[in-house]
Amino acid sequence: MLIQKGKKTYCYKSVRIDGKPKSIYLGAPSSPQAKAYEQNKEEKKQCRNREAELQQLHEALENALKLIKIMEKGYLLVAGYYQRKSEIRPLPLQEAPDVD
């Protein structure tokens, strides 16, 4: 595991001794190892950012779909229909009360 403190980078190895975690210093890392560590760290950061953006897009899509469903129900009512399960039915005719 590489640890960066200030401008310097240190290489450690995590092990368990008697059930307790210990970090053993391995020395200064080689340049390719440090570059690979930084690249991996940057890739993980970009992946997290992409996942957050996808989550926001998913929420926006869900809201848009809900709005479309509400508009669809409104258009059906205006046209004199309603939806029951997967079937579109005409609204039942309501007779006007007799005014005599």
PyMOL commands that place a pseudoatom at each C-alpha (Angstrom):
pseudoatom trace, name=CA, resn=MET, resi=1, chain=A, elem=C, hetatm=0, pos=[0.000, 0.000, 0.000]
pseudoatom trace, name=CA, resn=LEU, resi=2, chain=A, elem=C, hetatm=0, pos=[1.343, 3.429, -0.879]
pseudoatom trace, name=CA, resn=ILE, resi=3, chain=A, elem=C, hetatm=0, pos=[0.904, 6.342, 1.504]
pseudoatom trace, name=CA, resn=GLN, resi=4, chain=A, elem=C, hetatm=0, pos=[1.525, 9.886, 0.388]
pseudoatom trace, name=CA, resn=LYS, resi=5, chain=A, elem=C, hetatm=0, pos=[2.571, 12.368, 3.064]
pseudoatom trace, name=CA, resn=GLY, resi=6, chain=A, elem=C, hetatm=0, pos=[3.266, 15.782, 1.690]
pseudoatom trace, name=CA, resn=LYS, resi=7, chain=A, elem=C, hetatm=0, pos=[5.430, 15.395, -1.404]
pseudoatom trace, name=CA, resn=LYS, resi=8, chain=A, elem=C, hetatm=0, pos=[6.916, 12.046, -0.389]
pseudoatom trace, name=CA, resn=THR, resi=9, chain=A, elem=C, hetatm=0, pos=[5.450, 8.613, -0.962]
pseudoatom trace, name=CA, resn=TYR, resi=10, chain=A, elem=C, hetatm=0, pos=[6.021, 5.631, 1.340]
pseudoatom trace, name=CA, resn=CYS, resi=11, chain=A, elem=C, hetatm=0, pos=[5.359, 1.947, 0.736]
pseudoatom trace, name=CA, resn=TYR, resi=12, chain=A, elem=C, hetatm=0, pos=[3.790, -0.175, 3.501]
pseudoatom trace, name=CA, resn=LYS, resi=13, chain=A, elem=C, hetatm=0, pos=[2.432, -3.704, 3.764]
pseudoatom trace, name=CA, resn=SER, resi=14, chain=A, elem=C, hetatm=0, pos=[-0.515, -4.471, 6.043]
pseudoatom trace, name=CA, resn=VAL, resi=15, chain=A, elem=C, hetatm=0, pos=[-0.358, -7.737, 8.000]
pseudoatom trace, name=CA, resn=ARG, resi=16, chain=A, elem=C, hetatm=0, pos=[-2.096, -9.159, 11.060]
pseudoatom trace, name=CA, resn=ILE, resi=17, chain=A, elem=C, hetatm=0, pos=[-0.005, -10.236, 14.012]
pseudoatom trace, name=CA, resn=ASP, resi=18, chain=A, elem=C, hetatm=0, pos=[-1.935, -11.900, 16.859]
pseudoatom trace, name=CA, resn=GLY, resi=19, chain=A, elem=C, hetatm=0, pos=[-5.166, -10.678, 15.283]
pseudoatom trace, name=CA, resn=LYS, resi=20, chain=A, elem=C, hetatm=0, pos=[-4.089, -7.033, 15.264]
pseudoatom trace, name=CA, resn=PRO, resi=21, chain=A, elem=C, hetatm=0, pos=[-3.331, -5.118, 12.056]
pseudoatom trace, name=CA, resn=LYS, resi=22, chain=A, elem=C, hetatm=0, pos=[0.254, -3.894, 11.687]
pseudoatom trace, name=CA, resn=SER, resi=23, chain=A, elem=C, hetatm=0, pos=[1.844, -1.835, 8.937]
pseudoatom trace, name=CA, resn=ILE, resi=24, chain=A, elem=C, hetatm=0, pos=[5.359, -2.831, 7.917]
pseudoatom trace, name=CA, resn=TYR, resi=25, chain=A, elem=C, hetatm=0, pos=[7.474, -0.222, 6.154]
pseudoatom trace, name=CA, resn=LEU, resi=26, chain=A, elem=C, hetatm=0, pos=[8.921, -1.598, 2.912]
pseudoatom trace, name=CA, resn=GLY, resi=27, chain=A, elem=C, hetatm=0, pos=[10.889, 1.457, 1.826]
pseudoatom trace, name=CA, resn=ALA, resi=28, chain=A, elem=C, hetatm=0, pos=[10.535, 4.092, -0.849]
pseudoatom trace, name=CA, resn=PRO, resi=29, chain=A, elem=C, hetatm=0, pos=[8.403, 2.903, -3.746]
pseudoatom trace, name=CA, resn=SER, resi=30, chain=A, elem=C, hetatm=0, pos=[9.768, 2.573, -7.240]
pseudoatom trace, name=CA, resn=SER, resi=31, chain=A, elem=C, hetatm=0, pos=[8.606, 5.176, -9.708]
pseudoatom trace, name=CA, resn=PRO, resi=32, chain=A, elem=C, hetatm=0, pos=[6.404, 2.813, -11.812]
pseudoatom trace, name=CA, resn=GLN, resi=33, chain=A, elem=C, hetatm=0, pos=[4.682, 1.544, -8.675]
pseudoatom trace, name=CA, resn=ALA, resi=34, chain=A, elem=C, hetatm=0, pos=[3.943, 5.080, -7.507]
pseudoatom trace, name=CA, resn=LYS, resi=35, chain=A, elem=C, hetatm=0, pos=[2.601, 6.032, -10.942]
pseudoatom trace, name=CA, resn=ALA, resi=36, chain=A, elem=C, hetatm=0, pos=[0.395, 2.932, -11.040]
pseudoatom trace, name=CA, resn=TYR, resi=37, chain=A, elem=C, hetatm=0, pos=[-0.940, 3.776, -7.572]
pseudoatom trace, name=CA, resn=GLU, resi=38, chain=A, elem=C, hetatm=0, pos=[-1.766, 7.349, -8.588]
pseudoatom trace, name=CA, resn=GLN, resi=39, chain=A, elem=C, hetatm=0, pos=[-3.380, 6.170, -11.815]
pseudoatom trace, name=CA, resn=ASN, resi=40, chain=A, elem=C, hetatm=0, pos=[-5.512, 3.620, -9.934]
pseudoatom trace, name=CA, resn=LYS, resi=41, chain=A, elem=C, hetatm=0, pos=[-6.516, 6.286, -7.425]
pseudoatom trace, name=CA, resn=GLU, resi=42, chain=A, elem=C, hetatm=0, pos=[-7.547, 8.660, -10.234]
pseudoatom trace, name=CA, resn=GLU, resi=43, chain=A, elem=C, hetatm=0, pos=[-9.529, 5.925, -12.034]
pseudoatom trace, name=CA, resn=LYS, resi=44, chain=A, elem=C, hetatm=0, pos=[-11.458, 5.142, -8.864]
pseudoatom trace, name=CA, resn=LYS, resi=45, chain=A, elem=C, hetatm=0, pos=[-12.259, 8.841, -8.401]
pseudoatom trace, name=CA, resn=GLN, resi=46, chain=A, elem=C, hetatm=0, pos=[-13.498, 9.135, -11.994]
pseudoatom trace, name=CA, resn=CYS, resi=47, chain=A, elem=C, hetatm=0, pos=[-15.587, 5.976, -11.581]
pseudoatom trace, name=CA, resn=ARG, resi=48, chain=A, elem=C, hetatm=0, pos=[-17.256, 7.387, -8.456]
pseudoatom trace, name=CA, resn=ASN, resi=49, chain=A, elem=C, hetatm=0, pos=[-17.984, 10.650, -10.291]
pseudoatom trace, name=CA, resn=ARG, resi=50, chain=A, elem=C, hetatm=0, pos=[-19.508, 8.760, -13.241]
pseudoatom trace, name=CA, resn=GLU, resi=51, chain=A, elem=C, hetatm=0, pos=[-21.680, 6.706, -10.895]
pseudoatom trace, name=CA, resn=ALA, resi=52, chain=A, elem=C, hetatm=0, pos=[-22.925, 9.879, -9.179]
pseudoatom trace, name=CA, resn=GLU, resi=53, chain=A, elem=C, hetatm=0, pos=[-23.753, 11.442, -12.549]
pseudoatom trace, name=CA, resn=LEU, resi=54, chain=A, elem=C, hetatm=0, pos=[-25.572, 8.288, -13.662]
pseudoatom trace, name=CA, resn=GLN, resi=55, chain=A, elem=C, hetatm=0, pos=[-27.566, 8.290, -10.426]
pseudoatom trace, name=CA, resn=GLN, resi=56, chain=A, elem=C, hetatm=0, pos=[-28.635, 11.897, -11.045]
pseudoatom trace, name=CA, resn=LEU, resi=57, chain=A, elem=C, hetatm=0, pos=[-29.628, 11.066, -14.616]
pseudoatom trace, name=CA, resn=HIS, resi=58, chain=A, elem=C, hetatm=0, pos=[-31.590, 8.051, -13.402]
pseudoatom trace, name=CA, resn=GLU, resi=59, chain=A, elem=C, hetatm=0, pos=[-33.507, 10.185, -10.891]
pseudoatom trace, name=CA, resn=ALA, resi=60, chain=A, elem=C, hetatm=0, pos=[-34.282, 12.783, -13.584]
pseudoatom trace, name=CA, resn=LEU, resi=61, chain=A, elem=C, hetatm=0, pos=[-35.500, 10.026, -15.912]
pseudoatom trace, name=CA, resn=GLU, resi=62, chain=A, elem=C, hetatm=0, pos=[-37.744, 8.562, -13.202]
pseudoatom trace, name=CA, resn=ASN, resi=63, chain=A, elem=C, hetatm=0, pos=[-39.265, 12.004, -12.561]
pseudoatom trace, name=CA, resn=ALA, resi=64, chain=A, elem=C, hetatm=0, pos=[-39.863, 12.523, -16.282]
pseudoatom trace, name=CA, resn=LEU, resi=65, chain=A, elem=C, hetatm=0, pos=[-41.555, 9.120, -16.588]
pseudoatom trace, name=CA, resn=LYS, resi=66, chain=A, elem=C, hetatm=0, pos=[-43.836, 9.911, -13.636]
pseudoatom trace, name=CA, resn=LEU, resi=67, chain=A, elem=C, hetatm=0, pos=[-44.780, 13.218, -15.249]
pseudoatom trace, name=CA, resn=ILE, resi=68, chain=A, elem=C, hetatm=0, pos=[-45.519, 11.513, -18.577]
pseudoatom trace, name=CA, resn=LYS, resi=69, chain=A, elem=C, hetatm=0, pos=[-47.739, 8.968, -16.806]
pseudoatom trace, name=CA, resn=ILE, resi=70, chain=A, elem=C, hetatm=0, pos=[-49.708, 11.765, -15.105]
pseudoatom trace, name=CA, resn=MET, resi=71, chain=A, elem=C, hetatm=0, pos=[-50.095, 13.619, -18.417]
pseudoatom trace, name=CA, resn=GLU, resi=72, chain=A, elem=C, hetatm=0, pos=[-51.266, 10.418, -20.092]
pseudoatom trace, name=CA, resn=LYS, resi=73, chain=A, elem=C, hetatm=0, pos=[-53.979, 9.949, -17.461]
pseudoatom trace, name=CA, resn=GLY, resi=74, chain=A, elem=C, hetatm=0, pos=[-55.057, 13.575, -17.910]
pseudoatom trace, name=CA, resn=TYR, resi=75, chain=A, elem=C, hetatm=0, pos=[-55.335, 13.222, -21.692]
pseudoatom trace, name=CA, resn=LEU, resi=76, chain=A, elem=C, hetatm=0, pos=[-57.381, 10.055, -21.306]
pseudoatom trace, name=CA, resn=LEU, resi=77, chain=A, elem=C, hetatm=0, pos=[-59.779, 11.800, -18.904]
pseudoatom trace, name=CA, resn=VAL, resi=78, chain=A, elem=C, hetatm=0, pos=[-60.192, 14.755, -21.250]
pseudoatom trace, name=CA, resn=ALA, resi=79, chain=A, elem=C, hetatm=0, pos=[-60.961, 12.354, -24.106]
pseudoatom trace, name=CA, resn=GLY, resi=80, chain=A, elem=C, hetatm=0, pos=[-63.511, 10.534, -21.943]
pseudoatom trace, name=CA, resn=TYR, resi=81, chain=A, elem=C, hetatm=0, pos=[-61.516, 7.439, -21.091]
pseudoatom trace, name=CA, resn=TYR, resi=82, chain=A, elem=C, hetatm=0, pos=[-59.689, 5.969, -18.122]
pseudoatom trace, name=CA, resn=GLN, resi=83, chain=A, elem=C, hetatm=0, pos=[-57.151, 3.207, -17.696]
pseudoatom trace, name=CA, resn=ARG, resi=84, chain=A, elem=C, hetatm=0, pos=[-57.806, 0.134, -15.608]
pseudoatom trace, name=CA, resn=LYS, resi=85, chain=A, elem=C, hetatm=0, pos=[-54.783, -2.148, -15.318]
pseudoatom trace, name=CA, resn=SER, resi=86, chain=A, elem=C, hetatm=0, pos=[-53.640, -2.426, -18.949]
pseudoatom trace, name=CA, resn=GLU, resi=87, chain=A, elem=C, hetatm=0, pos=[-57.038, -1.727, -20.484]
pseudoatom trace, name=CA, resn=ILE, resi=88, chain=A, elem=C, hetatm=0, pos=[-58.351, 1.659, -21.651]
pseudoatom trace, name=CA, resn=ARG, resi=89, chain=A, elem=C, hetatm=0, pos=[-62.078, 2.007, -20.992]
pseudoatom trace, name=CA, resn=PRO, resi=90, chain=A, elem=C, hetatm=0, pos=[-64.598, 4.735, -21.716]
pseudoatom trace, name=CA, resn=LEU, resi=91, chain=A, elem=C, hetatm=0, pos=[-65.839, 6.665, -18.726]
pseudoatom trace, name=CA, resn=PRO, resi=92, chain=A, elem=C, hetatm=0, pos=[-69.212, 5.444, -17.523]
pseudoatom trace, name=CA, resn=LEU, resi=93, chain=A, elem=C, hetatm=0, pos=[-72.016, 7.780, -18.563]
pseudoatom trace, name=CA, resn=GLN, resi=94, chain=A, elem=C, hetatm=0, pos=[-73.481, 9.677, -15.702]
pseudoatom trace, name=CA, resn=GLU, resi=95, chain=A, elem=C, hetatm=0, pos=[-77.089, 10.634, -16.119]
pseudoatom trace, name=CA, resn=ALA, resi=96, chain=A, elem=C, hetatm=0, pos=[-77.995, 14.169, -15.203]
pseudoatom trace, name=CA, resn=PRO, resi=97, chain=A, elem=C, hetatm=0, pos=[-80.498, 14.406, -12.371]
pseudoatom trace, name=CA, resn=ASP, resi=98, chain=A, elem=C, hetatm=0, pos=[-84.048, 15.269, -13.394]
pseudoatom trace, name=CA, resn=VAL, resi=99, chain=A, elem=C, hetatm=0, pos=[-84.922, 18.848, -12.634]
pseudoatom trace, name=CA, resn=ASP, resi=100, chain=A, elem=C, hetatm=0, pos=[-88.705, 19.095, -12.658]
for i in range(1, 100): cmd.bond("trace and resi %d" % i, "trace and resi %d" % (i + 1))
show_as sticks, trace
zoom trace
